[in-house]
Amino acid sequence: MNKKLTISVTAAMLAALTCIATMVIKVPTVGTNGYVNIGDSVVLLSMWILGNPYGALAAGIGSGLADLISGYGSYVPGTAVIKFAMAFAGYLVYKAMTGGKIPKTAAYIVSSLVAEAIMVGGYFLYEATFLGYGVAAAASIPSNMVQGITCLVLGNLLIQALSRVPYIKGLTVEKR
């Protein structure tokens, strides 16, 4: 089978799963009209399974689409860029760590911490500047941290389970 087609189709599937996971549970955040969700767990899977640029594109497109469909139009550009940046930078950290003698589990944890820190900081900056909340945007930091920790745990549990699936093993960046 054509490897590039398989990767493209998988990226589209992960974008759709990111969108669904983002929309399935939405808890409004305090002060900024945003919401907490579990979509970041699939953002993390996208970066680990597909790497750059496909994983980052799946993360950004899927998350931005969820905001668009859910009526959070003002968040679409920020979300797309923040989720893309999360996956892009997180994968770079993961790749750098797995290049040495560091266990994959540690690389998963550290790269997801970096990605989620980008999410928390990214939304604070976006809400404070582009959405005009100023310092009041800090009110969403605790909610975003809860989302980050929750998705870090979920994403790491999912990758541990999925890394045993032959299709995923053959698709991961290390196998290309």
Secondary structure as GFF3:
##gff-version 3
##sequence-region A 1 176
A	DSSP	alpha_helix	3	24	.	.	.	ID=ss1
A	DSSP	beta_strand	27	28	.	.	.	ID=ss2
A	DSSP	beta_strand	35	36	.	.	.	ID=ss3
A	DSSP	alpha_helix	40	50	.	.	.	ID=ss4
A	DSSP	alpha_helix	54	70	.	.	.	ID=ss5
A	DSSP	three_ten_helix	73	75	.	.	.	ID=ss6
A	DSSP	alpha_helix	76	98	.	.	.	ID=ss7
A	DSSP	alpha_helix	104	129	.	.	.	ID=ss8
A	DSSP	three_ten_helix	134	140	.	.	.	ID=ss9
A	DSSP	alpha_helix	141	162	.	.	.	ID=ss10
A	DSSP	alpha_helix	166	171	.	.	.	ID=ss11
A	DSSP	three_ten_helix	173	175	.	.	.	ID=ss12
###
